[in-house]
């Protein structure tokens, strides 16, 4: 083992133990008291000795500051003490930042920024846990994992809200969010990639193994027009209790929105208890529009105001649904519908065979969810799907996976209009 690698491992172990230790070249430590390189995270970020490719390790504790990334970084990693996913704000092992994160290089893009093992709250002036500044340059290849975004039930506070359009370039490149807990976010932006007008297109968006609960907003994985996101992968996430929290109806028109993407794969997710919201007539588990091939498989979508909505949005536009497959899902106990296929979408019907609709007799029978629009749902499953283990995204094809139903099925009708 190299001397440098041994030194880095030693730093990790001692920082996790809350022990001050000098860092080897390329790594910096932050913690209270003597022996750490810096006493605040921002001091480490502002130091001239912190350069591209470095890693900042942060001891457990509460850091009452806003992390401002106002330089043009490349491959910088900021790592807290412990995997914070699922832990409370009072856990003594976590690294808690009370002022959130502000992305704002005005000179050149930020490339390859990684944030991990952080418990983030936000009282920055923008009222966002992770936000950006006006006219900032692109944030490309951003990775965020093993962390918590806690809105603290503060009215009007967003989770990740990154403005774009005009001279503000937003996120772009490869965006990865893995094992992040989003909780108690009462504004509409649980994770909002804004309005699709980003000057910086996405290559891939990977949203996996996250838990979103007690929130009143949407995870909106929006692409660029006219350069659509190359691939969107949404695997293994859980949404629970979206809308209606803390006495506020909320603006979560959907738990998950995806648009302007060349390929989309949605597998192994659970979405339940999405409520009708202030927009009126909306409260979908999943909202999709302006996409290419789409695979929705092995999900449980239940007890929501609405299920899956494929929309011809903006009004007057439409897209080809011949490469849309919706297979092997539990789609049941949703109030208005399990599946809606918007009018004007071309080359239907949508392939929605081999799903459980809540009754062995199929959709619309005996209280089972109905289907609105042009969809082929026959054959259907006659018993619920047992949720399988979903492969890691790196080892699977992103789209076009037609999964055979695990339950029995019957064949009676071909489509529903």
GUFI-487098 format. One line per 10 residues: number of its first residue (from 1); their letters; for each residue x, y, z of C-alpha. Coordinates in steps of 0.1 Angstrom, whole numbers, plus 5000, padded with zeros to 4 digits. Layout:
NUM> A> X Y Z ~ ...;
//
This chain:
1> XXXXXXXXXX> 5000 5000 5000 ~ 5014 5034 4991 ~ 5024 5059 5018 ~ 4999 5085 5004 ~ 4970 5060 5005 ~ 4979 5049 5040 ~ 4979 5086 5051 ~ 4945 5092 5036 ~ 4930 5062 5053 ~ 4945 5074 5086;
11> XXXXXXXXXX> 4929 5108 5081 ~ 4895 5093 5074 ~ 4896 5071 5105 ~ 4907 5099 5128 ~ 4883 5125 5115 ~ 4855 5100 5118 ~ 4865 5095 5154 ~ 4865 5133 5160 ~ 4903 5134 5165 ~ 4924 5163 5152;
21> XXXXXXXXXX> 4951 5152 5128 ~ 4973 5169 5102 ~ 4963 5161 5067 ~ 4986 5148 5039 ~ 4989 5168 5007 ~ 4957 5171 4988 ~ 4935 5166 5019 ~ 4923 5191 5045 ~ 4906 5186 5078 ~ 4879 5208 5095;
31> XXXXXXXXXX> 4869 5205 5131 ~ 4866 5223 5164 ~ 4897 5229 5185 ~ 4934 5227 5179 ~ 4950 5202 5155 ~ 4926 5206 5125 ~ 4936 5225 5095 ~ 4906 5248 5097 ~ 4878 5255 5122 ~ 4852 5262 5096;
41> XXXXXXXXXX> 4843 5246 5063 ~ 4843 5279 5044 ~ 4878 5287 5056 ~ 4889 5255 5039 ~ 4871 5264 5007 ~ 4885 5299 5007 ~ 4921 5290 5014 ~ 4945 5294 4986 ~ 4962 5261 4994 ~ 4930 5242 4987;
51> XXXXXXXXXX> 4932 5234 4950 ~ 4915 5213 4923 ~ 4914 5176 4931 ~ 4915 5181 4969 ~ 4893 5165 4995 ~ 4880 5183 5026 ~ 4872 5160 5055 ~ 4849 5174 5082 ~ 4847 5162 5118 ~ 4813 5155 5134;
61> XXXXXXXXXX> 4795 5186 5149 ~ 4773 5215 5140 ~ 4786 5241 5116 ~ 4766 5273 5116 ~ 4776 5285 5082 ~ 4766 5286 5045 ~ 4790 5267 5022 ~ 4797 5291 4993 ~ 4813 5275 4962 ~ 4824 5308 4945;
71> XXXXXXXXXX> 4855 5296 4928 ~ 4859 5275 4896 ~ 4865 5241 4911 ~ 4874 5209 4894 ~ 4870 5175 4911 ~ 4867 5189 4946 ~ 4852 5166 4973 ~ 4837 5178 5006 ~ 4830 5148 5029 ~ 4814 5148 5062;
81> XXXXXXXXXX> 4821 5124 5090 ~ 4794 5097 5086 ~ 4767 5085 5062 ~ 4738 5107 5073 ~ 4711 5090 5054 ~ 4681 5082 5078 ~ 4698 5098 5108 ~ 4682 5125 5130 ~ 4697 5160 5132 ~ 4708 5152 5168;
91> XXXXXXXXXX> 4729 5122 5160 ~ 4764 5128 5174 ~ 4782 5112 5144 ~ 4769 5135 5117 ~ 4783 5166 5101 ~ 4754 5191 5102 ~ 4756 5224 5083 ~ 4728 5248 5093 ~ 4732 5274 5065 ~ 4729 5252 5034;
101> XXXXXXXXXX> 4750 5254 5002 ~ 4753 5282 4977 ~ 4767 5275 4942 ~ 4781 5306 4926 ~ 4812 5307 4905 ~ 4809 5338 4883 ~ 4841 5333 4863 ~ 4842 5297 4850 ~ 4822 5264 4855 ~ 4825 5241 4885;
111> XXXXXXXXXX> 4833 5206 4873 ~ 4832 5174 4893 ~ 4820 5187 4927 ~ 4811 5159 4951 ~ 4793 5164 4984 ~ 4788 5134 5007 ~ 4780 5124 5043 ~ 4764 5158 5051 ~ 4733 5167 5070 ~ 4722 5200 5054;
121> XXXXXXXXXX> 4697 5225 5066 ~ 4693 5259 5052 ~ 4687 5294 5064 ~ 4706 5312 5036 ~ 4689 5344 5022 ~ 4674 5325 4993 ~ 4656 5302 5017 ~ 4670 5271 5000 ~ 4690 5243 5014 ~ 4710 5240 4982;
131> XXXXXXXXXX> 4707 5270 4958 ~ 4727 5292 4935 ~ 4735 5328 4927 ~ 4723 5349 4898 ~ 4745 5348 4866 ~ 4766 5319 4879 ~ 4785 5296 4855 ~ 4775 5260 4850 ~ 4778 5233 4877 ~ 4787 5202 4858;
141> XXXXXXXXXX> 4791 5166 4869 ~ 4777 5172 4904 ~ 4775 5142 4928 ~ 4755 5143 4960 ~ 4752 5112 4982 ~ 4748 5096 5017 ~ 4733 5128 5030 ~ 4701 5145 5043 ~ 4683 5176 5030 ~ 4662 5189 5059;
151> XXXXXXXXXX> 4637 5217 5052 ~ 4629 5218 5089 ~ 4592 5224 5080 ~ 4600 5260 5073 ~ 4573 5275 5051 ~ 4585 5285 5016 ~ 4619 5267 5019 ~ 4631 5247 4990 ~ 4654 5216 4990 ~ 4676 5218 4959;
161> XXXXXXXXXX> 4665 5247 4938 ~ 4689 5257 4910 ~ 4677 5285 4888 ~ 4687 5286 4852 ~ 4680 5306 4820 ~ 4694 5339 4809 ~ 4730 5342 4821 ~ 4725 5317 4849 ~ 4737 5284 4837 ~ 4724 5259 4863;
171> XXXXXXXXXX> 4734 5222 4865 ~ 4746 5202 4835 ~ 4767 5173 4824 ~ 4763 5142 4846 ~ 4742 5147 4877 ~ 4741 5120 4904 ~ 4719 5120 4936 ~ 4722 5087 4955 ~ 4711 5078 4991 ~ 4698 5112 5000;
181> XXXXXXXXXX> 4669 5117 5024 ~ 4647 5147 5015 ~ 4624 5155 5044 ~ 4601 5183 5058 ~ 4604 5205 5026 ~ 4573 5226 5024 ~ 4579 5246 4992 ~ 4575 5232 4957 ~ 4611 5225 4950 ~ 4622 5193 4967;
191> XXXXXXXXXX> 4647 5190 4938 ~ 4639 5215 4910 ~ 4661 5217 4880 ~ 4639 5247 4871 ~ 4622 5254 4838 ~ 4640 5234 4811 ~ 4658 5265 4798 ~ 4692 5256 4811 ~ 4720 5268 4788 ~ 4740 5237 4800;
201> XXXXXXXXXX> 4724 5204 4789 ~ 4726 5172 4809 ~ 4743 5141 4796 ~ 4728 5119 4824 ~ 4707 5123 4855 ~ 4709 5094 4880 ~ 4685 5096 4909 ~ 4687 5064 4930 ~ 4680 5050 4964 ~ 4667 5082 4978;
211> XXXXXXXXXX> 4639 5087 5004 ~ 4615 5116 5000 ~ 4589 5121 5027 ~ 4567 5146 5045 ~ 4574 5171 5016 ~ 4550 5194 4998 ~ 4570 5196 4965 ~ 4582 5178 4935 ~ 4614 5161 4923 ~ 4616 5177 4888;
221> XXXXXXXXXX> 4643 5162 4866 ~ 4639 5187 4837 ~ 4660 5187 4806 ~ 4671 5213 4781 ~ 4652 5224 4750 ~ 4663 5217 4723 ~ 4692 5195 4736 ~ 4674 5169 4757 ~ 4690 5150 4785 ~ 4707 5119 4772;
231> XXXXXXXXXX> 4695 5094 4799 ~ 4675 5097 4831 ~ 4677 5067 4855 ~ 4653 5067 4885 ~ 4658 5035 4906 ~ 4650 5023 4941 ~ 4636 5055 4955 ~ 4607 5059 4980 ~ 4582 5088 4981 ~ 4558 5090 5010;
241> XXXXXXXXXX> 4533 5116 5022 ~ 4537 5143 4995 ~ 4515 5174 4998 ~ 4493 5184 5027 ~ 4520 5185 5054 ~ 4520 5210 5083 ~ 4486 5223 5074 ~ 4498 5235 5039 ~ 4482 5220 5008 ~ 4514 5223 4989;
251> XXXXXXXXXX> 4524 5226 4952 ~ 4535 5191 4944 ~ 4517 5186 4911 ~ 4536 5153 4911 ~ 4560 5134 4933 ~ 4583 5129 4902 ~ 4584 5149 4870 ~ 4607 5141 4840 ~ 4607 5159 4807 ~ 4629 5166 4777;
261> XXXXXXXXXX> 4649 5134 4779 ~ 4661 5110 4751 ~ 4658 5079 4773 ~ 4641 5073 4807 ~ 4642 5043 4829 ~ 4620 5042 4861 ~ 4624 5010 4881 ~ 4619 4996 4916 ~ 4604 5028 4932 ~ 4576 5031 4957;
271> XXXXXXXXXX> 4553 5062 4955 ~ 4524 5065 4979 ~ 4502 5091 4995 ~ 4506 5119 4970 ~ 4477 5143 4976 ~ 4458 5168 4955 ~ 4475 5202 4956 ~ 4469 5239 4951 ~ 4474 5237 4913 ~ 4439 5222 4912;
281> XXXXXXXXXX> 4432 5188 4898 ~ 4468 5175 4901 ~ 4486 5152 4925 ~ 4503 5126 4903 ~ 4528 5100 4913 ~ 4547 5104 4880 ~ 4544 5131 4853 ~ 4561 5126 4820 ~ 4562 5147 4789 ~ 4585 5153 4758;
291> XXXXXXXXXX> 4606 5122 4761 ~ 4619 5094 4739 ~ 4619 5057 4749 ~ 4605 5052 4784 ~ 4605 5021 4806 ~ 4584 5020 4838 ~ 4588 4987 4855 ~ 4586 4970 4890 ~ 4573 5000 4908 ~ 4545 5003 4934;
301> XXXXXXXXXX> 4523 5033 4929 ~ 4494 5033 4954 ~ 4472 5054 4975 ~ 4478 5086 4955 ~ 4454 5112 4941 ~ 4466 5102 4906 ~ 4490 5076 4892 ~ 4511 5079 4860 ~ 4504 5108 4836 ~ 4519 5109 4801;
311> XXXXXXXXXX> 4511 5144 4789 ~ 4512 5163 4756 ~ 4527 5193 4773 ~ 4531 5222 4766 ~ 4496 5223 4752 ~ 4495 5217 4715 ~ 4526 5196 4714 ~ 4528 5158 4712 ~ 4553 5130 4711 ~ 4557 5094 4699;
321> XXXXXXXXXX> 4547 5068 4726 ~ 4556 5037 4705 ~ 4587 5031 4726 ~ 4569 5035 4760 ~ 4566 5003 4781 ~ 4548 5001 4815 ~ 4552 4966 4828 ~ 4551 4946 4861 ~ 4539 4975 4883 ~ 4515 4976 4912;
331> XXXXXXXXXX> 4491 5004 4902 ~ 4463 5004 4927 ~ 4442 5024 4952 ~ 4448 5057 4934 ~ 4419 5081 4936 ~ 4414 5093 4900 ~ 4433 5069 4878 ~ 4462 5046 4876 ~ 4473 5057 4841 ~ 4465 5086 4819;
341> XXXXXXXXXX> 4476 5089 4783 ~ 4471 5124 4770 ~ 4451 5132 4739 ~ 4472 5137 4708 ~ 4502 5115 4717 ~ 4511 5096 4685 ~ 4517 5060 4676 ~ 4498 5045 4705 ~ 4485 5026 4722 ~ 4509 5028 4751;
351> XXXXXXXXXX> 4521 4993 4760 ~ 4508 4988 4796 ~ 4505 4950 4797 ~ 4512 4928 4827 ~ 4504 4952 4856 ~ 4484 4947 4887 ~ 4455 4972 4887 ~ 4441 4962 4921 ~ 4416 4935 4910 ~ 4420 4901 4893;
361> XXXXXXXXXX> 4394 4913 4868 ~ 4416 4941 4855 ~ 4414 4979 4855 ~ 4381 4995 4864 ~ 4366 4963 4878 ~ 4355 4959 4914 ~ 4370 4992 4925 ~ 4403 4987 4907 ~ 4420 5018 4892 ~ 4409 5029 4857;
371> XXXXXXXXXX> 4429 5040 4827 ~ 4423 5072 4808 ~ 4434 5074 4772 ~ 4449 5050 4746 ~ 4466 5021 4764 ~ 4470 4984 4758 ~ 4466 4968 4792 ~ 4457 4933 4782 ~ 4470 4909 4796 ~ 4470 4921 4832;
381> XXXXXXXXXX> 4483 4905 4863 ~ 4458 4888 4886 ~ 4478 4893 4918 ~ 4502 4919 4931 ~ 4538 4920 4920 ~ 4565 4910 4945 ~ 4590 4938 4943 ~ 4623 4924 4929 ~ 4658 4936 4935 ~ 4667 4961 4908;
391> XXXXXXXXXX> 4703 4959 4894 ~ 4727 4988 4898 ~ 4723 5014 4870 ~ 4758 5008 4857 ~ 4751 4971 4849 ~ 4717 4975 4831 ~ 4702 4988 4800 ~ 4685 5021 4806 ~ 4654 5016 4785 ~ 4633 4991 4767;
401> XXXXXXXXXX> 4632 4964 4793 ~ 4600 4945 4790 ~ 4597 4925 4822 ~ 4574 4894 4824 ~ 4548 4897 4851 ~ 4554 4877 4882 ~ 4516 4871 4889 ~ 4491 4852 4867 ~ 4474 4870 4839 ~ 4443 4869 4817;
411> XXXXXXX> 4436 4883 4783 ~ 4403 4899 4774 ~ 4406 4933 4758 ~ 4433 4950 4738 ~ 4430 4987 4746 ~ 4412 5014 4766 ~ 4402 5047 4752;
//
